[in-house]
Amino acid sequence: MPQKDPNTLFLTIKKKWFDEIATGKKKEEFREIKPFFDTRLSKPYKYVIFQNGYAPNAPRLLVEFNGIKKKKIDGVLCYAIQLGRVIKVSKYPVAP
């Protein structure tokens, strides 16, 4: 899996959302619009790596990156990262 590839966005994510992305149920991931994400999301990506937690053996997903939209979620303007197909699953205890 690409890890330090400039074409790959790396994000940590909670288990509930990780599981939904792994099964194909969740097709967008949201991040509040703040200077940190303004910088990180200002360049084009091909992939997103989602990691569930910070442990070295944490489960990971490699997912196609299909662009960014802006959406209001509960009155807060967010980046909506558009997700494509799950390309690779690693260290996931049960296959989705």
QUIMOGI-V623033 format. One record per backbone hydrogen bond with DSSP energy under -0.5 kcal/mol. NH is the residue of the N-H (numbers start at 1). CO is the residue of the C=O. Records with the same first field share a line. If there is no record, write none. Layout:
NH: CO ; CO
//
This chain:
8: 5
9: 47
11: 9 ; 49
13: 51
18: 14
19: 15
20: 16
21: 17
22: 18
23: 19
24: 21
25: 20
26: 20
27: 25
29: 81
31: 79
33: 77
34: 32
38: 34
39: 35
40: 36
41: 37
42: 39
46: 7
47: 7
48: 63
49: 9
50: 48 ; 61
51: 11 ; 49
52: 59
53: 51
58: 55
60: 90
61: 50
62: 88
63: 48 ; 61
64: 85
65: 46
66: 64 ; 82
69: 80
71: 78
73: 71 ; 76
74: 72
76: 73
78: 71
79: 31
80: 69
81: 29 ; 79
82: 67 ; 80
83: 27
84: 64
87: 62 ; 85
88: 62
90: 60
93: 91
//
